[in-house]
Amino acid sequence: DLVWFVAVGLGVLAAILHWPIADGPILRQTRPAEEA
């Protein structure tokens, strides 16, 4: 179902934003402008 897919997507996104890894190289790859 589309609803289930969206729910999982939001869950993964929330997990990435809350995990300490978000402060690492992943954030630099997605937002190089803010790092500079």
Biopython code that builds the backbone (N, CA, C, O; Angstrom):
import numpy as np
from Bio.PDB.StructureBuilder import StructureBuilder

atoms = [
    (1, "ASP", "N", (0.833, -1.204, 0.000)),
    (1, "ASP", "CA", (0.000, 0.000, 0.000)),
    (1, "ASP", "C", (0.872, 1.260, 0.000)),
    (1, "ASP", "O", (1.967, 1.272, 0.561)),
    (2, "LEU", "N", (0.375, 2.295, -0.626)),
    (2, "LEU", "CA", (1.117, 3.554, -0.686)),
    (2, "LEU", "C", (1.262, 4.152, 0.712)),
    (2, "LEU", "O", (2.304, 4.711, 1.056)),
    (3, "VAL", "N", (0.208, 4.028, 1.509)),
    (3, "VAL", "CA", (0.230, 4.579, 2.873)),
    (3, "VAL", "C", (1.335, 3.926, 3.686)),
    (3, "VAL", "O", (2.048, 4.600, 4.431)),
    (4, "TRP", "N", (1.478, 2.598, 3.541)),
    (4, "TRP", "CA", (2.506, 1.876, 4.295)),
    (4, "TRP", "C", (3.891, 2.317, 3.850)),
    (4, "TRP", "O", (4.793, 2.492, 4.670)),
    (5, "PHE", "N", (4.052, 2.497, 2.537)),
    (5, "PHE", "CA", (5.346, 2.923, 1.993)),
    (5, "PHE", "C", (5.721, 4.304, 2.515)),
    (5, "PHE", "O", (6.866, 4.538, 2.901)),
    (6, "VAL", "N", (4.759, 5.210, 2.525)),
    (6, "VAL", "CA", (5.001, 6.571, 3.020)),
    (6, "VAL", "C", (5.324, 6.538, 4.506)),
    (6, "VAL", "O", (6.202, 7.265, 4.969)),
    (7, "ALA", "N", (4.611, 5.691, 5.260)),
    (7, "ALA", "CA", (4.837, 5.583, 6.704)),
    (7, "ALA", "C", (6.265, 5.117, 6.979)),
    (7, "ALA", "O", (6.941, 5.652, 7.858)),
    (8, "VAL", "N", (6.718, 4.116, 6.222)),
    (8, "VAL", "CA", (8.081, 3.603, 6.390)),
    (8, "VAL", "C", (9.090, 4.684, 6.003)),
    (8, "VAL", "O", (10.108, 4.855, 6.673)),
    (9, "GLY", "N", (8.812, 5.398, 4.943)),
    (9, "GLY", "CA", (9.707, 6.454, 4.481)),
    (9, "GLY", "C", (9.876, 7.534, 5.544)),
    (9, "GLY", "O", (10.990, 7.984, 5.813)),
    (10, "LEU", "N", (8.760, 7.945, 6.145)),
    (10, "LEU", "CA", (8.818, 8.966, 7.190)),
    (10, "LEU", "C", (9.562, 8.439, 8.399)),
    (10, "LEU", "O", (10.296, 9.184, 9.049)),
    (11, "GLY", "N", (9.381, 7.164, 8.709)),
    (11, "GLY", "CA", (10.056, 6.552, 9.856)),
    (11, "GLY", "C", (11.559, 6.535, 9.646)),
    (11, "GLY", "O", (12.320, 6.866, 10.555)),
    (12, "VAL", "N", (11.988, 6.151, 8.449)),
    (12, "VAL", "CA", (13.420, 6.114, 8.137)),
    (12, "VAL", "C", (14.003, 7.528, 8.155)),
    (12, "VAL", "O", (15.095, 7.756, 8.675)),
    (13, "LEU", "N", (13.259, 8.466, 7.582)),
    (13, "LEU", "CA", (13.729, 9.849, 7.550)),
    (13, "LEU", "C", (13.893, 10.389, 8.969)),
    (13, "LEU", "O", (14.892, 11.035, 9.285)),
    (14, "ALA", "N", (12.904, 10.118, 9.819)),
    (14, "ALA", "CA", (12.962, 10.580, 11.210)),
    (14, "ALA", "C", (14.154, 9.954, 11.928)),
    (14, "ALA", "O", (14.836, 10.614, 12.711)),
    (15, "ALA", "N", (14.398, 8.666, 11.651)),
    (15, "ALA", "CA", (15.508, 7.961, 12.300)),
    (15, "ALA", "C", (16.844, 8.583, 11.882)),
    (15, "ALA", "O", (17.732, 8.769, 12.713)),
    (16, "ILE", "N", (16.980, 8.903, 10.595)),
    (16, "ILE", "CA", (18.226, 9.498, 10.093)),
    (16, "ILE", "C", (18.446, 10.877, 10.714)),
    (16, "ILE", "O", (19.571, 11.236, 11.063)),
    (17, "LEU", "N", (17.371, 11.642, 10.847)),
    (17, "LEU", "CA", (17.501, 12.988, 11.397)),
    (17, "LEU", "C", (17.836, 12.961, 12.879)),
    (17, "LEU", "O", (18.461, 13.890, 13.391)),
    (18, "HIS", "N", (17.426, 11.906, 13.571)),
    (18, "HIS", "CA", (17.643, 11.829, 15.017)),
    (18, "HIS", "C", (18.948, 11.131, 15.366)),
    (18, "HIS", "O", (19.517, 11.365, 16.432)),
    (19, "TRP", "N", (19.430, 10.263, 14.453)),
    (19, "TRP", "CA", (20.667, 9.537, 14.750)),
    (19, "TRP", "C", (21.886, 10.455, 14.662)),
    (19, "TRP", "O", (21.901, 11.382, 13.853)),
    (20, "PRO", "N", (22.910, 10.206, 15.487)),
    (20, "PRO", "CA", (24.150, 10.997, 15.484)),
    (20, "PRO", "C", (24.854, 10.964, 14.124)),
    (20, "PRO", "O", (25.632, 11.860, 13.797)),
    (21, "ILE", "N", (24.572, 9.925, 13.341)),
    (21, "ILE", "CA", (25.216, 9.783, 12.034)),
    (21, "ILE", "C", (24.849, 10.972, 11.139)),
    (21, "ILE", "O", (25.583, 11.305, 10.208)),
    (22, "ALA", "N", (23.726, 11.599, 11.423)),
    (22, "ALA", "CA", (23.267, 12.729, 10.620)),
    (22, "ALA", "C", (24.265, 13.886, 10.705)),
    (22, "ALA", "O", (24.312, 14.738, 9.818)),
    (23, "ASP", "N", (25.059, 13.909, 11.774)),
    (23, "ASP", "CA", (26.045, 14.973, 11.943)),
    (23, "ASP", "C", (27.359, 14.633, 11.246)),
    (23, "ASP", "O", (28.305, 15.419, 11.276)),
    (24, "GLY", "N", (27.412, 13.459, 10.620)),
    (24, "GLY", "CA", (28.636, 12.980, 9.982)),
    (24, "GLY", "C", (28.677, 13.266, 8.493)),
    (24, "GLY", "O", (28.122, 14.268, 8.042)),
    (25, "PRO", "N", (29.328, 12.400, 7.719)),
    (25, "PRO", "CA", (29.536, 12.586, 6.280)),
    (25, "PRO", "C", (28.238, 12.598, 5.493)),
    (25, "PRO", "O", (28.180, 13.179, 4.409)),
    (26, "ILE", "N", (27.191, 11.964, 6.021)),
    (26, "ILE", "CA", (25.916, 11.927, 5.295)),
    (26, "ILE", "C", (25.360, 13.338, 5.138)),
    (26, "ILE", "O", (24.880, 13.711, 4.067)),
    (27, "LEU", "N", (25.430, 14.115, 6.211)),
    (27, "LEU", "CA", (24.917, 15.483, 6.161)),
    (27, "LEU", "C", (25.749, 16.330, 5.209)),
    (27, "LEU", "O", (25.227, 17.221, 4.539)),
    (28, "ARG", "N", (27.057, 16.044, 5.154)),
    (28, "ARG", "CA", (27.949, 16.809, 4.277)),
    (28, "ARG", "C", (27.656, 16.519, 2.808)),
    (28, "ARG", "O", (27.809, 17.394, 1.956)),
    (29, "GLN", "N", (27.234, 15.286, 2.512)),
    (29, "GLN", "CA", (26.947, 14.910, 1.131)),
    (29, "GLN", "C", (25.623, 15.518, 0.673)),
    (29, "GLN", "O", (25.476, 15.884, -0.493)),
    (30, "THR", "N", (24.658, 15.625, 1.594)),
    (30, "THR", "CA", (23.345, 16.139, 1.228)),
    (30, "THR", "C", (23.305, 17.661, 1.287)),
    (30, "THR", "O", (22.571, 18.295, 0.529)),
    (31, "ARG", "N", (24.103, 18.256, 2.201)),
    (31, "ARG", "CA", (24.092, 19.707, 2.336)),
    (31, "ARG", "C", (25.512, 20.268, 2.409)),
    (31, "ARG", "O", (25.933, 20.724, 3.472)),
    (32, "PRO", "N", (26.253, 20.245, 1.311)),
    (32, "PRO", "CA", (27.632, 20.741, 1.294)),
    (32, "PRO", "C", (27.672, 22.267, 1.463)),
    (32, "PRO", "O", (28.663, 22.817, 1.943)),
    (33, "ALA", "N", (26.600, 22.935, 1.070)),
    (33, "ALA", "CA", (26.557, 24.392, 1.150)),
    (33, "ALA", "C", (26.537, 24.843, 2.606)),
    (33, "ALA", "O", (27.201, 25.816, 2.963)),
    (34, "GLU", "N", (25.782, 24.144, 3.447)),
    (34, "GLU", "CA", (25.673, 24.534, 4.852)),
    (34, "GLU", "C", (26.977, 24.249, 5.591)),
    (34, "GLU", "O", (27.335, 24.968, 6.524)),
    (35, "GLU", "N", (27.687, 23.198, 5.175)),
    (35, "GLU", "CA", (28.960, 22.863, 5.823)),
    (35, "GLU", "C", (29.998, 23.933, 5.515)),
    (35, "GLU", "O", (30.864, 24.226, 6.340)),
    (36, "ALA", "N", (29.907, 24.522, 4.307)),
    (36, "ALA", "CA", (30.873, 25.530, 3.895)),
    (36, "ALA", "C", (30.378, 26.923, 4.305)),
    (36, "ALA", "O", (31.054, 27.919, 4.047)),
]
sb = StructureBuilder()
sb.init_structure("model")
sb.init_model(0)
sb.init_chain("A")
sb.init_seg("    ")
for serial, (resi, resn, name, xyz) in enumerate(atoms, 1):
    if name == "N":
        sb.init_residue(resn, " ", resi, " ")
    sb.init_atom(name, np.array(xyz, "f"), 0.0, 1.0, " ", f" {name:<3s}", serial, name[0])
structure = sb.get_structure()
